Amino acid sequence: MEYRNNTQGEETLSALGYGCMRFPKKGNSIDMVAVEEQILYAIEQGVTYFDTAYVYPGSEEALGKVLQKNQCREKIKIATKLPHYLVKKQGDFERYFQEQLKRLKTDYVDFYLMHMLPDTNVWNKLIGQGVLEWIKEKKEMGQIRKIGFSYHGNTTTFLEVLNAYEWEFCQIQYNYMDENSQAGRTGLLEAAKKGIPVIIMEPLRGGMLANHLPKKAMDAIETAYCKRSPAEWSFRWLWNQAQVSVVLSGMNSMEMLQENIRIASETMPGQFTNQDEAVIEQIRTAMNEQTKVPCTGCSYCMPCPFGVDIPGSFRCYNVSYTDGYGKGLMEYLLCTTLRNKQSSASLCKECGACEPHCPQSIPIRSQLKQVKKRFENPVFRIVSKIIKRLYR
């Protein structure tokens, strides 16, 4: 297993992290026999970073049971997340945290995240509820070792959140298809400059880059100069970047676990060749041919005077065709509705200020209408209302 430090050298983490959201199931329940076998094998092979969350059904409890039974808590780093969207008052921070400690059967958390922190407005709301004082108390007591946040959204907002507090790590969606969207490579480099670990989620875009590539992309992989699976190409692209600290994988079979450990153990920064880059570019091109809007995420069209997240809206729209409608809709909700200040396509007033700045000459106003038509249906409106109530 390869281990990586942040630039300050304060933390050594396994390059491969165990994502605990998709533990194997037996019927409708978590298969504890399989989970125990896989967790213990991962620890034995050097995996040290285990990522879970309050809202992952049964995940914290399952992880806690295995660690307690096998007395291996001190061998790993636990990362879990505060469901800040459920917090209504200061006392809720402690209530949820104590419940998590009980589930995990531990008295401290190594890496604690603000889960899906969408923007600085929400962070400032949490500050008003006393989160800074609570974090300070937990850190002084040793119950939280490092504080961070996970993020879905555009690069500009990510940088605002990144600079809003002295975070000790962050977690972002990043893969070769999101190099110029989400937090993107710009966000990765900015976080690395601060000397904090950057944890990568969605390295395979929910499995899309492993199991659902278009034929032209698969042809590029099958005719490449070396034999690698689609997942291996994705992981090697990520681990080639020294700024990447940990890549999370939701491993739910022993075969997947063993394969990912092998790749993580073989891959070092700077190993990618020009041939490798050419293969990734072929895959990326094939994927982009399926996109509906040729937006590169450059953000030259921004800011919108009416608050529309134009690149974010187009990215989610494209994802709904390349990765599935449900995936695109969920990302659209995360990027528009979870924010205190809405940024959905329906805010467009068709002023046209954006279009002269688009290098791709995209008819932005008409395309935003298509985004609205695809996403902002009755289901969207109902879910939006529920989420808005949570954020009041």
N, C-alpha and C positions, 0 to 999 in steps of 0.2 A: 504494500500500500504506500502510495506517495502521501506526504504530509506537507502542508503549506502554512507559512506564517503570514500574518499581515505585515505591512512594511515596518511597523514598530516592533515586530517580533514578540508581541505579548502573548500570542496564542498559537498553538500548533494544532491543526485540524486535519482530519483525513480528507483527501481530495474528493472522495465519494461520501455523501451523506445519505442516511437511511430515511426516506420519506415515509412516515407512518400513517398516512391518510388512507392508503389502499391495502391494509393488511388482508391476507387471504381469508375467505369466508367459508363457512360450512353451513349451508342453508342460509338463514338470515343472520347468523351470528358469526363473530370472529372465530376463526379456527385457531384456538390457543395452542394446540399441539404443533401446528405448522409455524405459527408465529414464534413460539419459543425456539424451535429448531433453527429458524432463519436468523433471529436476533443473535443467538449464541454463536452461530457460524460467522455472522458479520463481525461480531466483537473479536472472535478468535483470529479473523483475517485482518484485523486492524482498523475496522470502521469505528470511528469515535463520535460521530455527530449524528444524533437522532432527533428528527423534527416532527413534532405533533402540534395539536392545537385544542383548545377548549371545545370547539364545535365539530371536531372530527369524531363521529359517533364511536364510542368505545375505545378509541385509540389510546388516550392517556392511561386509562385503567389497564389495558392490555400490556402496554410497555411497563408500567409500574409493577404489575404482577410478576412479569418475567425477571425484571431486575432484582426484585426483592427475593424471589424464590432462589435465584442463582447467585445472590450476593455479589453482583457485578456493577452496582450503581457507580462506584468510583472509577470504573474503567472508561466511562463515556461522558459526553457532554449532552445534556438534555436541552433542547430548544422547544419552548411552547409559547403560546400567544394569548394575550389579553383580548377578550372580545369587547373592545371598547365601544362598539356599536350597541351593546346591551347596557352600558353604564349610564345610570341616571343621576347618581350622586356620589360623593367622595367615598362613602362606605362600600360602594360596589367594587372598587378596586381590590380591597382586601377580601371581600366575600368571595369573589371569583378566584382570586389567587390561592386562598386557603383551600378551596374546593379542588383546585388543580394539584396542590401539594398532596392532598389526601388521595386523589386518584393515582398520582405518580409514586406514591409511597416514598416520598423523599422530603427533606426539610429545606431544600434549596433548588433553584433552577439556574443552570449555567448561562443560557441565552434566552432572554425574555423579550418578546416582540409585541409592538402595537400591531395587531393583525389588520392587514389591508388598510393601512392609513392612506386615505385618498388625497388629502391636501392639507395645507397649513391651517385652514379654517377649522377643520376637525381637531387638529392638534391644539390649536389655541383654545378650543372649547374644553378639551381635556385639561389643559393648564388651569382654566377657570374652575374646574371641578376638583383641583388639588392634586393632579397627577405628579407634578414635580416634587412636592413634599413627600408624597407616598413613595416614589422611586428612591428618593434620598434615604428615607427610613429603611426600606428593604435592602438597599445596598449596604448601609451601615451595619445592618443585622446579619449580612452575609447570605440573605435569602435569595437575592438576585445578584448574579455575578456580572453580567453584561446586559445592557439595554439596547434594543434596536427596533426596527420596524420592517414590515413587508409591504410591498407596493405594487399596484397595477395602475397604469395610467401613462401619460406622455412624459417626455424628457424634461420639459420645462417645469412641470409641477413636481417631478421627482427631485430636481435640483433645489427647489424651494423647500421641500420637506427635509432634504438632506442637510441643508444649511440652517434649519430652524432650531436645532438642538445639537448638543455634543454627543451624537450617537456613537455607540461602540461597535456596531455592525449593522448591516442591512441585508434585505433579501429581495431580489428582483427576478422578474421573468426575463429570460435571456436565452437566445438560441440563434442559429444562423439565419432564421427568417425574421427575427426581431432585432437585428443588429442596429437598425435605424428607427425603431419604434419602441414603445414602452420606455423604460429608463434608457435602454439602448447602450451602445458602446460609450457614448458620451457620459452617461450616468455611471457606468462601470468605472471609467477612468477617473471621474471626479471623486467617487467614493474611495477608490484606491489611493488617490492623492492624500486623502485624509488619514491614511494608514489604518483603515478599518477593514475587517473581513467582509467580503461580498459573497453572500450565499445565493446560489442560482436555483430557481425553481422553474418548472416547465421547460426543461432542456429538450424535451421531445414534443412540446406543445400538446400535452395530454395524450401522447401516443401517436399523434398524427405523423410525426417525422420518423416513426418506427414502422407503423403498420398500414398507413393509408396514403402513401405517396402516389402521385400519378405515374402512368406507365413510362413516360419519358424520363422521369426522375429515377425510376427503378432501372431503366435501361442504362442510364449513366453509371449507376452503382454496379450493375452486373458486368459492364464492359470496362470498369476502372482497372488501373494497372495492378491493384492488389485487392484481395478478397476481404471485404468488411461488410458487416450488416449495416442497414440504415441507421440503427441506434449507435453503432460504433463510430460511424462518421460524425454523428452529432456530438457525441461525448468527446471525441478527439479534437474537434474544432474548439470546444469550450476549454478543455484542459490545456490546449496550446497557449492560452492566454494567461500570463503570470498573475494578472489582476484577479482572476477567478480563484476564490478560496476553496469553496465547497460546491459540488454539484449534487443536488438532491435527486434521488430516484425513488419513485414509489414502487419498490420491488415486492412482488407478491408470489414469487415462486423461487425455489432453490436454483433453478436453471438461470433465471434472470439475475439473481444475486451473484452467482458464481461468475457469470459473464461480465457483469459490471465491475466486479472486483478485479478481474483479469485486466480489463481495459484501463482501469484507474491505476493499476500497478505498473503498467507498461508505458503510460503517457506522461511526458514531461513538457513544460513550456518550451516553445521554440522549435519543436520537432516537425511541425507541419511544413511540407515542401510546396513548391510551386505546382507540382502535380496534384497534391492534395487540395490546394486552393481551387484548382481548375475543376475538380470533381464537384466540390461544394457549389461552385458557381453554376455548373450545369444543373444540379439539383434545384438550386434557388431559381434559376431561369424557368425551369419546368413548372415549379410551383407558382411563380408569378404569372405564368400564362393562364392560370385558372382564376386569377383575381379579376374582380369587376371594375375596380377603379385603380389606375396606375399611379397611386400616391406613394411617394418614397419616404414620407414622414419628415421632409426637410423643414416644415413649419414656416416657410416664407409667407404663407397666407395668414399667419397669425401675428398679433392677436385679433380675434374677431370682435368688433365693437359690441356685439350682442351676446358674447360669451360662449359661442359654439366652439367645442373642441373639434376642429375640422379634421386634422390628421387622425385623431383618436376615433372619430366617427367612421372614417373611411377604413381604418384598420379593422375595426370590429365588423364592419359590413363585409370586408373581404374574408375575414376569418369565418364568417357564417357560411361562406361558400366553399372554402378550402378545408375547414376543420369541422364543419357541421353547424347547423342553425343554432342548436342549444348552446354551443361553445361561444358563438358570436354574440348571442343575446346576453349571456352571462357577463361577458367582457364589456358589453355596451352598458349594462346596468352598473358594473363596477366603475366604469370610466365617466359616467354621466350622472347617475342617480345617487351613488354613495357620497358624492361631494355635497357639502352644504350649499355651494353655489352651483346650480345645475349647468350643464354644458351640452345638452342634447341637440340633435339636428333640428328639432322643431323650433328652436329659438331663432333660427335663421330668418331674417327680414328681407332677404334678397337684395341687399344694398349693392352687392357686387364688388365691394372694396377688395376682396380677397383675390379675385380672378386674375387681375393683371400681374400679380406677383408669383403665379404658379409656373415653375419651370416646365411642367408637363402639359401646360395648357388645358388643364382639366376644367370642364364646365361645372364648377363647384356648386353653384346654386341648384342646378337640376339634379346633380348627384346626391346632394343632401336631401332632396325630396324623396329620392329612392331609399335612402337610409331610413328616413322617417317612416316611409310606407312599409319597409321590411320589419322594423323593430317596434315602433310605437303603436302597438295594437292593444286591444283590451287587456290581455295578459300582462303586458308591460306596464300599463297604467295601474293595474291592481297591485302588482309587485312593488312598483314605485311608491305607492301610497303607504304600503306596509313598511318599507325601508325608511321613508321620511318620518314616520311615527317613531321608529326606533331612534332616529337621530335628533328628535326634539329634546 
